[in-house]
Amino acid sequence: MELLPNILRQADLRTVAVSSAVSQAVRAVSKESTEEVAARVKAVAEDMWRRLLVGVHLSTSPGASYGPFDPDKHALFWKCMDLAGPDDDWLPGGEEIKLGAHVTADNVSCTISRNGDLITDCFLEIVLTKPASNTSATWWPAEALIQEVSLDIGGQTIDKHNSTWFRIFNELFRKDSEKAAYERMVNFTEDEQKANGAIKKRFYLPLIFFFNRNPGLALPLIALTAGRKSIQPRASGNCAEENLLGSREAFASSQMLYHEVKINIKFQNTTIMQDAGIDTTIDPEVTLWVDYVYLDTDERRRFAQVSHEYLITQIQHTGDETALVNNATQNLRLNLNHPCKYLTWVFANPNRHGHFAGNAQARTTTSEFMAPLASAKLQLNGHDRATTRMGSYFNYTQPFQTLKAKPQAGINLYTFSIKPDEHQPSGTCNMSRIDNATLVLAYKTQVANSTSSNVANVVSKVLDESRTTDECKDLTALRLYAENYNVLRIMSGINSPVPNSKLPSGFRITPGRANSGSFRGLAALAA
């Protein structure tokens, strides 16, 4: 019985088929054993063969990796979550982003420490307190705390999200099971909302930049290097200099200059915080956690030395427009650039987070009666992109067709993509080549007092689509968002400019056109 492992140990798996080693072992043992013993040995040998074969196919000579490549076989890597070190000039110790005693301004900036090779998921860990006097509903306080969060690389803003976009993204792009888990992370539970006395809770808000949503777009910190610098990068105490993947001396070199990756956070005003259920007399505590990926030696060298082109997505926000809900119609000029996957818009109460429909105390309602939009259509260069559709089409049909989603009332979607939730392009509208894009809106003109009896009475009249509640007059902020594709090139450690002439035709900006979209300043990267 000792003969089998000896033969297998001597077999060179790189040059000799594993099946040959198994057959040799079985023949050798069978000469001196009964049929029963031989069968048992054969079963053991075949099991060893299967295990060895799986190991060979998983990580030997990989054909692809979880970098910007299509996954097949993958290179060795592992990941862990660690604290992102903030800027030294605003917070000593480098562990937490704290309001109050540590932060005097409304916004803070956190530089991502170079503790690993790539970064993927990012979470804001937020400690908030619900006031003792509040026993009513709370409205996603972890979202409401953040007015705006942006991603900067080398001093250039790559993407920017606000609290309204967090709410829209959850309603449109997360499945029901994900929504339940997300709700627990960003809101007080129903029992906590009804409880007497102050409640302190730890929340977790996931960021949703392009590299957070797709592991194939993980941001390569190791590739963002150029020139020389005499300061040794600070390594986290949680990360060993030696690990299963080999030495990390190349990463810890003191001769590298790093293009900083920053997460900038702007905090919300106290009115919105209080409405969401936050005790603003107690300083919140905010910590940024980042998932670092550690690559094998060959993979690390490849990321550091080879240029990379990423097809990324960004969110364009046109800013708050005044919603003329007391008028019959309104034309909204769309100042957008680049190939866009979809448009989504809401009519928001500027003093309340997540209030997009007529009843502030029923912000999760899906009743179309609560929404102010009667109908809408999109015009491109003066031509109707499609015929006028009822408001319910943009809240019911479009989300169902492309996302199988059931968003709350007041969230509207018009998509150019077959699958707007996937990174793989499946249809876009190149706004860089449209001189005049206009969203033509019509509002409901009849209103009813937003009492329970009125709501029940009007909702029962299924075909009465011209009525809404009087609280819609508070929805004065028209907010439109578009998700676009863009190209991010990283070459020799630099966020290399991509000249307009070198871009694919779909990504070029028309010369002389007034491009006033959110990412006009991104021209140094890809415009």
Buried (B, 14 or more C-beta within 10 A) or exposed (E): EEBBEEBBEEBEBEEEEBEEBBBBBBEBBBEEBEEEEBEBBBEBBBEBBEEBBEEBEEBEEBEEBBBBBEEEBBBBBEBBBBBBBBBEEBBEEBEBBBBEEBBEEEEBBBBBBBBBBBBBBBBBBBBBBBBEEBEEBBBBBBBBBBBBBBBBBBEBBBBBBBBBBBBBBBBBBBEEEEBEEBBEBBBBEEEEBEBEEEBEBEBBBBBBBBBBBBBBBBBBBBBBBBEEBEEEBEBBEEBEEEEEBEEBEEBEEEEBBBBBBBBBBBBBEEEBBBBBBBBBEBBBBBBBBBBBBBBBBEBBEBBBEBEBBBBBBBBBBBEBBEBBBEEEEBEBEBBBBBBBBBBBBBBBBBBBBBBBBBBBEBBEBBBBBBBBBBBBBBBBEEEEBEEEBBBBBBBBEBBEEBBEBBBBBBBBBBBBBEBBBEBEBBBBBBBBBBEEBBBBBBBBEEBBEBEEEBBEBBBEEEEBBEBBBEBBBBBBBBBBBBBBBBBBBBBEBBBBBBEBEEBEEEBBBBEEEEBEBBBEEBBEBBB
